[in-house]
Amino acid sequence: MDTAKPLQELKNLLGEDRVLTKIEDRACYSYDASPYISEPQAVLIPRDTRDISGILKIASKYKMPVIPRGAGTGLSGGCVPVDGVFVLDMSKLNKIIEIDTKNLVAVVQAGVVLADLHRAVESLGLFYPPDPQSMNICTIGGNIATNAGGPRCFKYGVTKDYVLGLEVVLADGRIIRTGGKTIKNVSGYDLTRLFTGSEGTLGVITEVILRLIPLPRAKRTALALFNTLEDGAAAVSGIIERRIVPTTLELMDQDNMILIEKAKGVGFPMDAEAGILIEVDGKPREVAEDINLIAEICKEFGAREVRIAQTPEEAAALWAGRKASFGCLAQSTPSVFIEDATVPRSQLVTAIREFKALAKKYNLRIPILGHAGDGNLHPDICFDEKKPDEVARVEQCIDEMFSIALKLGGTLSGEHGIGIAKRKYVPWEFGEAGADVLRSIKNALDPLHILNPGKVLL
Ligand SMILES: Cc1cc2nc3c(=O)[nH]c(=O)nc-3n(C[C@H](O)[C@H](O)[C@H](O)COP(=O)(O)OP(=O)(O)OC[C@H]3O[C@@H](n4cnc5c(N)ncnc54)[C@H](O)[C@@H]3O)c2cc1C
């Protein structure tokens, strides 16, 4: 593709220093946290919505694909420029515009880092619950584009439950606003929801209105340890059946706990098959009652030990272990697909049993981690991409894993999105007619297919 003319127009629009074409710069934008890699022809660094609108007008004129990129922490290849010419680096749109304490909303630009938003609202006694564990790096725009989740989403819901309004630049460069600061808004089609989870394929999100809630006054954390993974999974269902809704119910299997312990020394045992990291939050008295009740339920389901953190430092140490899990895993294997097959909570034990059986059948190492409270499992498929026979087994294993998840009434993705990784399975979940509806929406909003092509749909 001859990019000389559009590149000149882009340099005129943005300035020379905001259009990167050197190989070492392009390489930095060729990957995310999935195993996919592909270099763009140029990286564009807009300063504001107007820049993005101008970029998309030029991209439309020359039919040049543009791939929005937040922080590149995605796990499905969403921002990897497979068919991409230009990567759009959103990191300079990083202003928290307003925290409106009267309406309990925050207005932020899409490139704001999630942890910065957490700190800003919490300093005012407010709370934005979604907490993908990449929060120190990932952006709000990336979170909305993937409809991200996280441990706390069991109690509080996912990103879409907090998005009230958006500013979006369409593929042809026009700018629209959806929703607003009101909690209720049923005018017309729900465009806010349509762009939420659209993975950069329908528009570029530039500004966001987010719903906030009051910050819970207290929280307690505990780690329950089980001799069998099935007992751990059963305890998760047991807690939910007793009508208790903790903030988090994070399941770690033995493989994960060993890797974390070896790297971080946080005191996880090496011989327990499962650990559940539990957090409860709310009013101080209720929180104290709930954590003790949960400890009792875990023991009923065979927990060999329940460690209730007695200080914020002890709680932080337990969470530091859980947060390090992805890094520890990545160090232990040449490549890994972090899957997020998700099943109804009642099917958790069956899903874990079947996924573990797949590891045996295909002779693969598949540690399992999960936001177990909402049935969102992360079977982590470890492999070496230099071994073709192993890659072939991984592909068959993933096919079977998704057919199991769907058979159990689940979904291909609880929080990471479809990206490149799961495109071929979309008709399995939506049916051919459903997949056609998705294609029609794409064609209506991006008829030239310049926005993040090759993602979500085949
Ligand atoms: C260690 C680790 C832990 C993680 N934990 C979690 C977790 O607990 N829960 C969870 O849900 N995810 C998790 N993730 C996955 C990832 O962090 C999320 O998917 C996150 O939302 C991606 O944000 P990002 O800014 O990095 O987006 P990117 O990876 O840059 O992009 C992701 C997708 O969003 C699109 N996009 C980005 N910005 C925009 C924009 N402004 N407008 C339109 N489209 C855009 C991209 O084109 C791409 O399709 C984890 C990842 C890592 C590495």
The ligand as a Gaussian input file, in Angstrom:
#p B3LYP/6-31G(d) Opt

LIG

0 1
 C       -1.693000      -8.504000      33.652000
 C       -3.027000      -8.336000      32.977000
 C       -4.174000      -8.465000      33.723000
 C       -5.432000      -8.284000      33.114000
 N       -6.557000      -8.407000      33.882000
 C       -7.765000      -8.193000      33.323000
 C       -8.950000      -8.302000      34.113000
 O       -8.916000      -8.578000      35.316000
 N      -10.144000      -8.061000      33.500000
 C      -10.224000      -7.723000      32.173000
 O      -11.322000      -7.500000      31.667000
 N       -9.115000      -7.639000      31.411000
 C       -7.896000      -7.855000      31.931000
 N       -6.773000      -7.766000      31.162000
 C       -6.918000      -7.444000      29.725000
 C       -6.779000      -5.935000      29.375000
 O       -6.061000      -5.247000      30.346000
 C       -8.140000      -5.307000      29.165000
 O       -8.759000      -5.881000      28.037000
 C       -8.113000      -3.773000      29.013000
 O       -9.452000      -3.305000      28.957000
 C       -7.373000      -3.309000      27.756000
 O       -7.123000      -1.913000      27.869000
 P       -5.977000      -1.212000      27.008000
 O       -6.054000       0.241000      27.259000
 O       -4.681000      -1.864000      27.242000
 O       -6.499000      -1.524000      25.535000
 P       -5.707000      -2.089000      24.263000
 O       -5.130000      -3.416000      24.556000
 O       -4.805000      -1.044000      23.746000
 O       -6.919000      -2.265000      23.235000
 C       -7.925000      -3.220000      23.458000
 C       -9.021000      -3.052000      22.392000
 O       -9.675000      -1.806000      22.584000
 C       -9.586000      -0.990000      21.406000
 N       -9.423000       0.397000      21.887000
 C       -8.517000       0.876000      22.777000
 N       -8.744000       2.171000      23.003000
 C       -9.809000       2.531000      22.237000
 C      -10.528000       3.747000      22.046000
 N      -10.215000       4.852000      22.692000
 N      -11.568000       3.737000      21.186000
 C      -11.940000       2.604000      20.524000
 N      -11.296000       1.442000      20.684000
 C      -10.250000       1.398000      21.530000
 C       -8.404000      -1.546000      20.644000
 O       -8.522000      -1.297000      19.264000
 C       -8.504000      -3.024000      20.974000
 O       -9.454000      -3.647000      20.153000
 C       -5.514000      -7.977000      31.721000
 C       -4.338000      -7.853000      30.973000
 C       -3.109000      -8.027000      31.588000
 C       -1.867000      -7.873000      30.759000

